[in-house]
Amino acid sequence: MSAVLADMPETVAPATTKAIAPSKGGRPWTFYVLATLFSLYVIALYGPMFCIYILSFQDIRGGLVFPMKGHSLHWFVDLFTQVRTGDVKGSFDRSIKLAVIVTVITVVVSFLAGLGFRKRFRGDTVVFYMMIGSLVAPGLVLGLGTGLLFQALGLNASWYTSALGAQLSWTLPFGVLVMFAVMSRFNHVWEEAAYDLGASRWQSIRLVMIPVLAPGLVAVALFGFTLSYDEFARSLQTAGSLNTLPLEIWSMTLNVTSPSLYALGTVTTIVSFVVIGASLGSIVLIQKKRSSSAKG
Amino acid sequence: MKKDRGDIELAGVCKSFDGATYVVDGVNLKIADGAYCCFIGPSGCGKTTILRMIAGHEDPTAGEIVIGGQNVVGLAPVQRRTAMMFQSYALFPHLTVRENIAFALRVRGKSKADRLRAADAMIEKVRLTQFADRLPAQLSGGQQQRVALARAAITEPRVLLLDEPLSALDEQLRVQMRQELRRMQRELGITFIHVTHTQLEAIALADLVVVMEQGKIKQAGAARDVYAHPHDRYVAEFMGGQNVLSGRVEKVNGASFTLAQAAPDGIEVPLQARSTVSVGDKVDIAVRRDDVALVRPGKDLPPGCTTSLPSRVLAIEYQGYFVKVMLDTVPDDEFVAYVPEKTFFADPFTVGDVVMATWATGSALPLA
């Protein structure tokens, strides 16, 4: 009989988490202090960017500082038509292509690394720390070294060879770290169950692991894309003769003195937000699809 | 209806993960085709490892595992025609009930129409039709268990392996699902091997109960054998329902011997299965808790009782149809009497009362 009692599931005491602030009466004075602090923080964070977005919408008389002179889309047109502003379109194309390549490689390699690190193996800590090491290494130095190495080997540095490699040294460790976090929530019993039911290794990856991990893989992809899209330090010495977008913007700050520069800032921000929105949207969509297919 | 035999034979099966300590240490066992077998033991006794070796998720370090006359060591679960139901069910979280159940057919390349038809038939069998399009997270524990059972059974395995299938459920549901498991086993007519740490579950379900300790089988037999005739102290204490006493043999008299104890004349124990006992041996005996009768001092003992041990009542627990009376009869061991409710309340004891604990002499069982 005692066995019955011993096996009863433990009754969990109801959670007694209450809001820290008392519910009755007004808010304490600390709330207003902290709210002010937070508002100042938000202004400091987004204020400078908003200045740039606002100033990019001036008309032809516009300058680089406030006050705002009229409003139009003149500088956006200028950005993509005037040659003197530099190769914005070309560098934008290259940056997007490079980011896509980096994303694909990051997702595939991070996923495989995640699979590899499920079990401990000889030298796993060494591999792990070597990977983390490239996160810690100063980007500029790493880029410089990559550039030198290419030169020494007699290879031409270009955005799709040396810059790709330099960027991967940055995105891969990030991707793998995110993948570890994602993998830690994957119950290995699912794989075992798939094996038990007769799935081959490949079927178990395709039918169980990838669908279950899909939201996490999107997150890794998002990391890869955004890290590559605005990478500067590692690309500086490795991009060769053709610039990526961050390099182009940097060179523009040195010689372009019109609100075109600000228009470019606005455009790149919009692109970033579209990418982030698409990623988050796809995660939501995956989850929606699951719960709606489940409603019946 | 089934063509393949699902009888299992384990011969000298050993398993060591680190090469030094053996989790499973030389297990020999025969399980008949279509039997319901329960492995029972405390956690870490190797019962789950045995299950996983039969399932093909672990390879034995030594020994043979024979299913239906064929040594299956090294074969994949599909080739063994076994199926496993995992402890936490391991349902695929992104697939609906129907898709989960159809999974095994999907990886075998059955057409969509075929596999959904088969899945729906199975869903009906486990009474989940109205939940077919739900995700596992939207089901209760009992429903999840039925999905897991259906998913494992759809491939028509010859052996179904269940790893603590009821441990995630609450008490009431557990009793209900227990019956459902037994019903499914009868319907499918295949061998079930069930790992549990709950004695009641094992004796309620199993044709064959296997009690394990530290990688070894302590006793294997029918539920009633193991419960009523435990081989040794470990099995007696683990299965419960027994009082275990130990003492030295004072004298041997033909078909019985006398054990020195707190009783004035010692305890008379029939030899039963135990063949040799000599004076001076230290012997454990078991007396079923429901065989113990309590008599007030000075009153006559019931017929057939020759031993009575003076005891003080330590605690009393009302259990419904019986009353659990805890006594200080023996110094180091627990001694408990299960007194029928009506008998107890005809002349109730209170804590601190002195009583005589007695039992029919024939019911004392010497242990190995």
Interface residues (C-beta under 8 A of the other chain):
Chain A: M1 S2 A3 V4 D7 M8 P9 N187 V189 W190 E192 A193 A194 Y195 D196 L197 G198 A199 S200 Q203 L207 V208 P211 V212 R290 S291 S293 A294 K295 G296
Chain B: A55 G56 H57 A76 P77 V78 A83 M84 F86 S88 A90 L91 F92 P93 H94 T96 F103 A104 R106 V107 R108 A132 D133 R134 L135 Q138 R151 A152 T155 S167 D170 E171 T198 Q199 L200 G240 Q319 K324
